Amino acid sequence: MTFTDNLFVIASIQNALEAAAAVYFLDSEIYRHKLAMAQAENMVAWHSGSTDDYNLALVMLHQSAVNRHREDITASEAKRDQVKAEWRIT
């Protein structure tokens, strides 16, 4: 398995065990991002009631984290699904 920019290259998976490991890893990453996204969403809700600059900044920072986690979840799900399809993993 090879990596480009610290991400594994699907085409470089050499056998079913590497494919299974990649799916397991991606499932773990999806779970981790979902937990972190929920935490960031809670922080957005917590600080949204205030209108001072400090709390507004926190809302924007945490919303940015929510957006990034959502993007990572989507990308990881797509990559996982591609590995599953190519290696016929159910």
N, C-alpha and C positions, 0 to 999 in steps of 0.2 A: 504494500500500500504506500502510495506517495502522497505528499502534501504540497499544496501551492498556497502561499500566503496564510499558512497555518490551518488550512482547511483540507480535509482529505479529498482526493480525486476519485470519484466513483469508478471511472474506467480503470483505475489502478488496482481495484479489488481483485485478488488472485484466486480466491476459493470461497466456498460456502461458509467456512468458519469466520473469515474476515468479514464477509457480508453480514453474518449474524451479529458479530461484534459491533459493526457499524450501526445496525438497526437498534441494538440495545443501547448504544451510546446516544444515538439521536433521540430515542424515546426518553432517556434520562434528561437530555438537554431540554426537550419540550416540557417535561414536567417541571424542571428547575425554572425555566422562563415563565411558565404559567404561575408558579408560586410567587416569583419576584414581581410579576405584573400585577397580581392581586394585591400584594403589599403596597406597591406604588399607587394603585388605584385607591386604596384605603387612605393613603397619605394625601392624595388629591382631595378626596372627600373631607378629610379632617381639616385641612387648611383652607378649603374653599369658602368657608363662612366668614373669614376675615378679609378686610380690604386694605390692610396696610402693606407696604412694599415688601416686607419680609415674607409674609404669608403668601402674597401673590407670586413672589419669586419661587417659593417652595412649590406652589401649585404648578408653575410652568416647568420647573426642573423635574418634578415627579411625573408630570404628563409626558415629558420628553422620554423618560424612562419607560413609561407604559407603551409609548409608540415604538420604541426600539425593541422592547420585549416582544411586542406583537409581530414586528417584522422578523425577528429571530425565530419565533414559533412558526410562522408561515414558511420561512426558508427551510427550517429543519424538517417540518412535515413533508415538504415537497421532496427534499433530498432523501428522507427515509422511504417515502413512497416509491421513488425511483429505484433505490437499492432493492426494495422488496420486489418490484416488478421485474427488474433485470435478473434477479437471482431466484425468482419464483418462491418468495417467502410469504407465507400467509399470516 
